[in-house]
Amino acid sequence: MSPTTDTATERPPKALMRRIAMASCVGTTIEFYDFFIYGTAAALVFPTVFFPALGGAAGSVASFATFAVAFGARPLGAMIFGHFGDRIGRKKTLISTLLLMGISTFLIGLLPTAGAIGVAAPIALIVLRIAQGLAVGGEWAGATLLAAEYAPAGKRGLYGVFPQLGPALAFALSNATFLTVNLFVGETSDAFVAYGWRIPFIASGLLVLLGLYVRLKVEETPMFTRQRTQPRDTGAAPVVSVLWKQPRELLLAAGSMAMMFAFFYIGTAFLTAYGTATIGLSRASVLSIGILAAVVFGAAIALSGICSDRFGRRRVVLASCALSVPWALLLFPLLDIGSAAAFAVGLTVTLAIMGISYGPVGALLPEMFRTQYRYTGAGMAYALAGVIGGGTAPILAADLAASGGGAAIGWMLAGFGLLSLVCTLALPETRHRAMEQTATSPVVAAAEID
């Protein structure tokens, strides 16, 4: 394929692009809201509700282990939903992922506690958490493809921002929901542990209905529709094509995002527990600070995505990776000052650095893989990064906090930063690539550098 021109040059109407932007943003917001309320509950109440026999420290590790389980399911979700997204279309697959996530989250809100049904409670929790992981594994790639495949070539970074804003909006919404519940039932009330934590999970059903309405109004991307009329250069399943034709880009892309996931889930899940249990801040303070940090996080995503159209995806991601290493070593000494202000700065800067990296990814990964297996390739790279960074970082941090303190967690985060820096240096620049190809177009070499 040509590295500088697209086969289709028409510019979609602005009204259509607004609808696409809304559909991609609303969908990822709902999906990640469901994902994040789990992380918040895992930090605040799940050790007590589902693992009371293990005690404080072990219960916290077990709770974050269930949080990590979903990351193991993400690559499988990316392969399953990626296959159908590349075969039957982006729209139908995105509706399926939204329904799976919504039903799983709603049922978590109805689960009996360990005190009521014993070991069956954490087992059921793990099963539903795996379902959440499968859904998110299939969601992200489809939402970004919806935006990127419609967007004009010179504005893919801009339109790729909209699905990327979903996690920032979802983190703010998740914290706001828990904060509202907290204000009604009280900071020290047993009501929060007894039933208050369930409200955000059950209320997610209303958000799912909103998301379905928006997504049903969107048409399949023209790029995918045209691709279906062309003969395939191979009869292999999309996952086989990705592993056979672009394994290097798959692995490098996953490694380049490892820091991003580690910073994000340390910030959104682990630091919620650290702020309340270790620093001693009130639950209301930690949740309020989370809302403020989410605003800055969203701004960083938007600015970096837009800048990537001008300066290149790779350069913007590199800047974030370079910032992550020194900040990782400064983070916990800053948090251990113990004030709300120090916690606010620590959480906000952590999410802002992650946001700088996250913004360009909405265009970078769709540009990296061919149309016929793009859903699968982008989803697998994203999911593998989630396993490497997001799945391991919170559970390792919970263990390191008990044994080595905050400094050990800082060194762990710095290691993720170095890994991502090295992998990003080896990545190609993609902003001038064509996204639409014929069946006989060659795959662009991974060594292409802007």
N, C-alpha and C positions, 0 to 999 in steps of 0.2 A: 504494500500500500504506500501511497505517497505520503511523505512525512510532513508536507506543508499544505495540502489541499484536501477538501472533503468532496466526495462524489456528489452529495446533495448540497446545494448552495442556498436554497430558499431560507428566508428568515421567518420564523413563525410569528404570527400576530402577537402584539403585546398582551392582549387580553388572554390569549391562550397560555402564554408564558406565565402570566400571573396565576392562572388556575393550576398550572403544573407546579409552580413554586409552592403554592398553598398545599397541594396534595402531597408533595414530597416532604414538606416541613411538618404538617399535621400528623402524618403517618409515623414518622420517626419520633416525634414528640410523644405520641401515645405509647409507642413501643418502649421507648426508653423510660418514660414515666413508670410504666409497669415494672421495668427492670430495676429502677432506682429505689422505688418504695420497698422493694425486697432488701436492697443494700442498707437502707436506713433502718428497717425493722431488724435486720440481722445484727446491726450495731447496737440497737437500743433495747430490744425485747426478746429476740429469738433465743438467746442463751437461757433466759428464765422460762420461756413458754415451752420450748421444744427439747432443751437439754438441761433440765434442772438438776439431774443426778450427777452431772459432771463438775459442778462448782463453777466459780467465776471465770478463771483463766481458761480452763479446758473447755468450758461451755462456749466461750467466745471463739476459741480456735475452731470448734466444731461448727459453730454458726457460720463463720466465714468460709469453712470448708464447703458447706452447702451453697454458699454464694459462688464459690469457685467451680462447682459442678457444672453450672450452665456454660462456662467457657469451654469445657471439654465437649459439650454438645454442639457448640457453635460450628465447628468445621463440618460436622455431619449435616447440620441444618443448611449450611452453605452449599454442600454437595447435592442434597435432596432438592431443596427449593431452587438452587441454581440450575439443576437439570431441567426442571419444569419451566423455569423462567426463560431459559434458552430455547426450549422446545415449543411451549404453548403461549408464552408471552409474559411480559413484565406485570401487566395489570392483574391478571387472574392470580398470579403467584403472590402478589402483594396483598390481595384480599385474603388469601389463605393464611399468610403469616400473621396478619392483624387479628384474625379470628382465633388462631391458636394461642397467641399471646394473651388476648383478652380473656378467653375462657380459663386458661391456666391461672392467671392472676386473680380472677374472681373466685376461683375455687380455693386458692390459698387463704383468702379472707374468711372462708367458711370452715377451715380445718379445725378439728378438735385439738386440744392441747395434749401434751404427753401425760399430764395428770389425769386426763379423761380416758385415753385409749392406749396409753403406754407407748411402746416402741413403734407402733403403727403410725403414730403422728409424724416423727421425723422421716420415716420411710416415704410416707405420702408427700411430705414436703419436698423431698429429694426428687421424686417422680415429676412433680409439677414444676420444679426448678429446671429439670432437664427439658421439659416441654418449652419453658421460657427460652432456654438457650437455643433450642432448635429454631424457634420463631425469630429470634434476633439474628441468628446466623443467616437466615434467608431474607430478612427485612432490609438490612442496610444496603446491600448491593442493588436491590431492585429500586429502592427509593432514589439512590444516587444516579442510577441509569435512567430513570424517568426524567430527571432534570438534565443530565449531561447529554442524552441522546436527542433531546429537543432543542438544547441551547445552541445559539450561533457559535461558530468555532472560536471567535475571539473573546467570547464571554462565558466560557465553560466554568472558569474559576468563580465568576460571579454567581451563576445559577447553581453551581455545585455547592454553594454556601447554604442554600435553603434546607436541604436534608441534614446538613451538618449542624445547623442550629437546633435540631431536635434535642440532642442531649443537654444543651445548656438550658433550653426552655423546660425540659423535663425535670432537670435537677432543681430548678427554681420552683416548679409546680409541686414536685414531691416534697420539698422542704416546707413549702407554704401549707400544703395539706396536713402534714404532720404537726406543724406549728399551730394551725387552727385547732386541730383535735387536742393538742396539748393545752391550749388556752382554755378550752371548754372543760376538760376533765381534771386539769390541775397538774402542776409540776411533779408532785410527790404522790399523787393519787394512785391507788391500785387499779383504778378504772382504766388507765392507759394500757396497763399490762393485761387486764382482764378482757377488754373489748375495744379500747380506743384505737389500737394499732390496726384493727381489722377494717376500719372505715375507709382508709385510702384504697385498700385492695378492692373492696366491694364497689366503691364509687367509680372505679376504673371502667366498669361496664358502660357507663354513660359516655365516657370518652371514646370507647370503641365504636359505639353507634355513630358518633360524630365522624370518626375516621372512615368508617364504611361509606357514609353518605358522600364524603368528599372524594374518595377514591373511585366510587362507582360513576362519578361524573367525568372521569378522565379517560381519554381514548388511548389505545396502544400506541407506542412510539412509532413514527413513520420509518425510522431506521430499522427497527426490528421487522416491521411489516414487509419492507422491501427485501430484507435479508431472507425471509422465508420463501420468496419466489425464486431465489437463486439456488442452483445445485450446490450441495455441500461438497467440499473437497475431501471429506472423510465421513464414514458412517459411524465413527466412534462416538461414545458418549462424551458430553462436554468435559467432564472431569478428566477423562483419559486424554482428550485433546490438550487441556491445560498442562497436565503433567508431562506430556510428551513434547509439546512444542514450546512452552514457556516456563519451564521449572525454575530457571534462574531468576527470572523476574518475580515469580510467585514467592520464592524464599526471601529475596532481597526486600521486596515490598513488605512482607510480614516483619522482617527484622527491623526495617526502618520505622515501623509503627509501634514497636515493643515499648519504647519509652512513653509514648503517647498514652497507651493503655495503663501502664504502671502508674504514671502520674495521676491519671484520671480516677482510677478506682481507689488509689490511696486517698485522694482528695475527697471523693464523694462517699466512700464507704468507711475506710479505716479511720480517717481523721474525725469522723462523727463520733466514733467510740473513744478515740484518743482524747478528744476535747472534753467529753463528759467524764469518763472514768479516770483518766490519768491527770489531766490538767485541772479538772474539777469545775469546769464551766457548767452553767445550767443548760438543760436540754433546749430551752427556748433561745438562749444566746447562740448556741451552736447552729440551730436551724435558721435563725435570722441571718447570721453571718454567711451561711450557705446560700441564701437567696441573693445577697449582695455579691458574693463571689461568682454566682451564675451569670449575673448581668455583665461583669467584666469578662468572663469566659466567652459569652456570646459575642461581645464586641471584638474580642481577639480573633474569633473564628471568622467573623464577617470581614474584618480588615485584611487578614492574611489571605483569605480566599480571593478577594479582589486584587490584592497585590500580586498574587501568583499569575494573574493574566498578564501583568506587565513584566515582572522579574523572573518568572518561571516557578514551577511547582517545587523543583528540587532545591533551589536556593532558599526558599522560604522555610522548607522543612529542615534544611541544614542549620539555619539560624536558630530554630527552636531546639534542635538537638545540642547545639553548642552551648546554649544557655542552661540546658537541663543539668549538666554535670556539676558546675559550681553551686547551682541553687540546691541540688539534692543534698550537698554537704552542709549547707547553711540552714536548711529547713528546720530540723529538729532542735538545734540550739536556739533558734528563734522561738519555736513553739514552747520550749521548756522555760521561757521567761514566765509563762503562766498567765499572762493577761489576755483579755478578750481582744485587745488591739493587735497583739502579736499573733494570736491565732487567726485573726481576720487577714492580716498581711500574708501569713504563711499559706493559708488556703487559697487566697485570691491569686497570688503570684504563681502558685503551683498549677492552678487551672488555666491561667493566662498563657503560661509556657506551653501547656498541652494544647490550648486552643490555636496557637500560632501554627503548630504542626497539623492540627486537625482540619483547619480550613481548606488547604489545598488538596487534601486527600479525596474530597468529593469529585474533583476533576482528574486527579492523578491516576487513580486506579481504573476508572472507566477508559481513560486514554491508553492504558497500558495493554489491554487485552482485546482480541478480535471480537467482532460483533457476535459471531456464532457461538462463542463460549464466554462472552464478557460477563454475564451474570455470575456464572460459576467461578471464573478466575478472580474477579474483584471480590466476590463474597468469601472465597477460600483464603485469599491473602489477608483480608480483614479479620476473619475468624481465627486464623493461625496467630496473628498478632495479639488477638484477645487472649488466646491460650498462653502465649509466651509472657505477656506483660500483665494483663488484667486478671487472668486466672491464678497466677502464682503470687503476685505482689501482695494482695491483702492478707492471704493466709500466711505467707512468710513473714509479713510485718507483724502479725499478731504473735507469732512465735518468737521473733526477734525482740519485740518489745518486752516480752517476759524474761528473756535471757540476756540480751545485750543492750537494751535500751534504744533510744532514738538514734544514736550515732550509727548503730548497725543498720538501721533502716535506711539512713541517708546513704551509706555506702552501697547498699543494694540498689537504690534508685539511681545512683551515679553509674553503676554497672549497666543498667538498662539504657541510660543515656549514651554511654560509649558504644554499646552494641548498635543502637539506632544510628549514631553518627557514622560508624564504619559502613553500615549497609546503605545509608543514604548517599554516601560518597560514590558507591558503586552503581547507583540507580541511573537510568537514562532520564534526560529531560523530555517531557511529553507534550508541552503546551502547543507546539506547532504540528503535532501529529494529526493525520486524518483519522476519524473514528469509524468511517464507513468504508468497507472494502468489497471487492468482488471475491468470488470463491477462489480465484487463482492469485490473489494478491499475496506477496510474501509477507512473513511476519517481520516487523522491524526488529533489528538486532538490539539486544539489551545493552550493548556498549555505547549506543548513541548518546552523546552528551551535547547539551546546548552551549 
